[in-house]
Amino acid sequence: MKKILVVEDEDTIRDFIVINLNRAGYDVSECSCGEDALKLYNEGPHFDVVILDVMLPGINGISVCKEIRKLSSEVGIIILSAKAQEIDKVTGLMVGADDYVSKPFSPSELVARVDSVYRRVAISNTRKENNFKEKIKLGDFTLNIKNRSLTKNSNIIELTQVEFQILEYFFSNPNTPLSRSSILKRVWGEHNESDEKIVDVNIRRLRMKVEDNPSYPKHIVTVWGLGYQWNE
């Protein structure tokens, strides 16, 4: 069963999310505060996806996201925020969220975003179970497709699901400019309605992990007017 944790303090919104995810075939657990979310995550069943409201009583959603990401690089995390809370979206992505949904949202948009994140988790788990052994080596970097891991000079670099998928796209197309729109479609799905800013935020996060000097990147370089390119 596809397991999902919904963390939202407004009862009507939480009930709306739970009903629609149940209809879509998800096994949903729910809570209304950050403290309960961390307790459920630590003590409950394995969750594939966590939906987190930013504005929670007690521990806020950004802090919960950061703590959950420390515990697992594999779980999918979606943050919920009002359209005016642009800084919260960027902050959430920087601390490890995979995607965001702006309030108000439709049932179809919500389920599409959750399905997209869940598919990434499922693909990663399937590769591990099937002993998928392919590796891609570019210079000092080795991307292990089976283990969803990256090493630089044999040192492991922790990646989220989204970061791994972006790098897999880069490593499959080295020294080739990739547009923001193509990265968005490849990683977040053909029909995802996120704007291209989510790509920029994740590139910034990746540079902090792989570059010796993120302010002057040598590997993930900007192709002005188009997008980004991985240089060996």
C-alpha positions as CSV (number, residue, x, y, z in Angstrom):
1,M,0.0,0.0,0.0
2,K,1.2,3.5,-0.8
3,K,1.7,5.2,2.5
4,I,1.5,8.9,3.0
5,L,1.7,11.2,6.0
6,V,-0.4,14.4,6.0
7,V,0.6,17.2,8.4
8,E,-1.9,20.1,8.4
9,D,-3.3,22.0,11.3
10,E,-6.5,23.3,9.6
11,D,-9.1,20.5,10.0
12,T,-11.0,21.3,6.9
13,I,-8.0,21.3,4.6
14,R,-6.6,18.2,6.2
15,D,-9.9,16.3,5.8
16,F,-10.0,17.5,2.1
17,I,-6.5,16.2,1.5
18,V,-7.1,12.9,3.3
19,I,-10.4,12.2,1.4
20,N,-8.9,12.8,-2.0
21,L,-5.7,10.8,-1.3
22,N,-7.8,7.9,0.0
23,R,-9.8,8.0,-3.2
24,A,-6.6,7.9,-5.2
25,G,-5.5,4.7,-3.5
26,Y,-3.2,6.0,-0.8
27,D,-3.0,4.7,2.8
28,V,-3.1,8.0,4.7
29,S,-2.0,8.9,8.3
30,E,-2.6,12.4,9.6
31,C,-1.7,14.8,12.3
32,S,-2.0,18.5,13.1
33,C,1.4,19.6,14.5
34,G,5.1,19.2,13.9
35,E,5.7,17.3,17.1
36,D,3.2,14.6,16.3
37,A,4.5,14.4,12.7
38,L,8.0,13.6,13.9
39,K,6.7,11.1,16.4
40,L,4.5,9.4,13.7
41,Y,7.4,9.3,11.3
42,N,9.8,7.8,13.8
43,E,7.4,5.3,15.4
44,G,4.9,4.6,12.6
45,P,5.1,2.6,9.3
46,H,7.4,3.4,6.5
47,F,6.0,6.5,4.7
48,D,6.6,7.0,1.0
49,V,5.5,10.6,0.9
50,V,5.0,13.3,3.5
51,I,2.8,16.4,2.9
52,L,3.8,19.3,5.2
53,D,2.0,22.6,5.8
54,V,4.6,25.4,6.4
55,M,2.6,27.2,9.1
56,L,2.2,24.6,11.9
57,P,1.8,25.2,15.6
58,G,4.9,24.4,17.6
59,I,7.6,23.1,15.3
60,N,6.9,24.6,11.9
61,G,6.9,22.7,8.6
62,I,10.3,23.9,7.5
63,S,11.9,22.5,10.6
64,V,10.0,19.2,10.3
65,C,11.1,18.9,6.7
66,K,14.7,19.4,7.8
67,E,14.4,16.8,10.5
68,I,12.7,14.2,8.3
69,R,15.3,14.8,5.5
70,K,18.1,14.0,8.1
71,L,16.4,10.7,8.8
72,S,15.8,9.7,5.2
73,S,17.1,10.9,1.8
74,E,14.5,8.7,0.1
75,V,11.1,9.8,1.4
76,G,9.2,12.2,-0.9
77,I,8.4,15.6,0.8
78,I,5.8,18.1,-0.5
79,I,5.3,21.4,1.3
80,L,2.0,23.4,1.4
81,S,2.2,27.1,1.5
82,A,0.0,30.1,0.5
83,K,0.8,31.8,-2.8
84,A,2.2,34.8,-1.0
85,Q,4.7,32.8,1.0
86,E,7.3,32.6,-1.8
87,I,10.2,32.6,0.6
88,D,8.8,29.6,2.4
89,K,8.7,27.6,-0.8
90,V,12.3,28.4,-1.6
91,T,13.4,27.7,2.0
92,G,11.5,24.4,2.0
93,L,13.2,23.3,-1.2
94,M,16.6,24.3,0.1
95,V,16.2,22.1,3.2
96,G,15.1,19.1,1.3
97,A,11.5,19.2,0.0
98,D,10.9,17.7,-3.4
99,D,8.0,19.8,-4.5
100,Y,5.5,22.4,-3.2
101,V,1.8,23.0,-3.7
102,S,0.3,26.5,-3.3
103,K,-3.0,27.0,-1.5
104,P,-5.7,27.0,-2.6
105,F,-5.3,23.9,-4.8
106,S,-7.6,21.5,-6.6
107,P,-7.9,17.8,-5.8
108,S,-6.5,16.9,-9.3
109,E,-3.4,19.1,-8.8
110,L,-2.7,17.7,-5.4
111,V,-3.0,14.1,-6.5
112,A,-0.9,14.7,-9.6
113,R,1.9,16.2,-7.5
114,V,1.7,13.3,-5.0
115,D,1.7,10.7,-7.8
116,S,4.8,12.3,-9.3
117,V,6.8,12.3,-6.1
118,Y,5.6,8.7,-5.3
119,R,6.7,7.4,-8.7
120,R,10.3,8.7,-8.0
121,V,10.3,6.8,-4.7
122,A,8.9,3.7,-6.2
123,I,11.4,3.7,-9.1
124,S,14.3,4.1,-6.6
125,N,13.1,1.2,-4.5
126,T,12.5,-1.0,-7.5
127,R,16.1,-0.5,-8.7
128,K,17.4,-1.5,-5.3
129,E,15.3,-4.6,-5.1
130,N,16.3,-5.7,-8.6
131,N,20.0,-5.2,-7.9
132,F,20.3,-2.6,-10.6
133,K,24.0,-2.1,-10.9
134,E,24.6,0.6,-13.5
135,K,27.1,3.3,-12.7
136,I,27.9,6.4,-14.6
137,K,31.4,7.9,-14.0
138,L,32.3,11.4,-15.1
139,G,35.7,12.7,-14.0
140,D,35.9,12.6,-10.2
141,F,32.2,11.7,-9.8
142,T,30.4,8.4,-9.9
143,L,26.7,8.2,-10.0
144,N,25.4,4.8,-8.7
145,I,21.9,4.2,-10.3
146,K,21.1,1.2,-8.1
147,N,22.0,2.8,-4.8
148,R,20.8,6.3,-5.8
149,S,24.1,7.7,-4.6
150,L,26.9,10.0,-5.7
151,T,30.6,9.9,-4.8
152,K,33.3,12.5,-5.5
153,N,36.8,11.0,-5.2
154,S,35.2,8.1,-3.3
155,N,33.5,10.5,-0.8
156,I,29.7,10.0,-0.6
157,I,27.5,13.0,-1.3
158,E,24.0,12.6,0.1
159,L,21.2,13.3,-2.4
160,T,17.5,13.7,-2.2
161,Q,15.3,12.0,-4.8
162,V,15.0,15.2,-6.8
163,E,18.7,15.9,-6.7
164,F,19.5,12.4,-7.9
165,Q,17.1,12.6,-10.8
166,I,18.5,15.9,-11.9
167,L,22.0,14.5,-11.8
168,E,21.0,11.4,-13.6
169,Y,19.7,13.6,-16.4
170,F,22.9,15.6,-16.4
171,F,25.1,12.5,-16.3
172,S,23.2,11.0,-19.2
173,N,23.8,14.1,-21.2
174,P,27.2,15.5,-20.2
175,N,28.5,18.7,-21.8
176,T,25.1,19.2,-23.3
177,P,22.8,22.3,-22.4
178,L,19.6,21.2,-20.8
179,S,16.7,23.7,-20.7
180,R,14.9,24.5,-17.5
181,S,11.6,23.3,-19.1
182,S,13.2,19.9,-20.1
183,I,14.6,19.4,-16.5
184,L,11.2,20.3,-15.1
185,K,9.4,17.8,-17.3
186,R,12.0,15.0,-16.8
187,V,12.0,15.3,-13.0
188,W,8.6,16.7,-11.9
189,G,6.5,15.1,-14.7
190,E,5.1,16.2,-18.1
191,H,1.9,17.7,-16.6
192,N,3.4,19.2,-13.5
193,E,2.4,22.9,-13.0
194,S,5.4,24.0,-11.0
195,D,7.2,27.0,-12.4
196,E,10.8,26.8,-13.5
197,K,12.0,28.5,-10.4
198,I,11.9,25.1,-8.6
199,V,14.6,24.0,-11.0
200,D,16.8,27.0,-10.1
201,V,16.4,26.3,-6.4
202,N,17.4,22.7,-6.7
203,I,20.4,23.6,-8.9
204,R,21.6,26.0,-6.2
205,R,21.2,23.2,-3.6
206,L,23.2,20.8,-5.8
207,R,26.0,23.2,-6.4
208,M,26.4,23.5,-2.6
209,K,27.0,19.8,-2.5
210,V,29.2,19.1,-5.6
211,E,31.1,22.2,-6.3
212,D,34.3,23.2,-4.5
213,N,33.2,26.9,-4.8
214,P,29.4,27.0,-5.4
215,S,29.7,30.7,-6.3
216,Y,31.9,29.9,-9.2
217,P,30.7,26.5,-10.4
218,K,32.8,24.4,-12.7
219,H,30.5,21.4,-13.2
220,I,26.9,22.7,-13.1
221,V,27.2,25.7,-15.2
222,T,24.5,28.2,-16.3
223,V,23.8,28.4,-20.0
224,W,22.3,31.9,-20.3
225,G,18.9,32.1,-21.9
226,L,18.4,28.3,-21.7
227,G,19.2,26.4,-18.6
228,Y,22.1,24.4,-17.2
229,Q,24.9,22.0,-18.3
230,W,27.1,19.5,-16.6
231,N,30.8,19.9,-17.5
232,E,33.2,17.0,-16.9
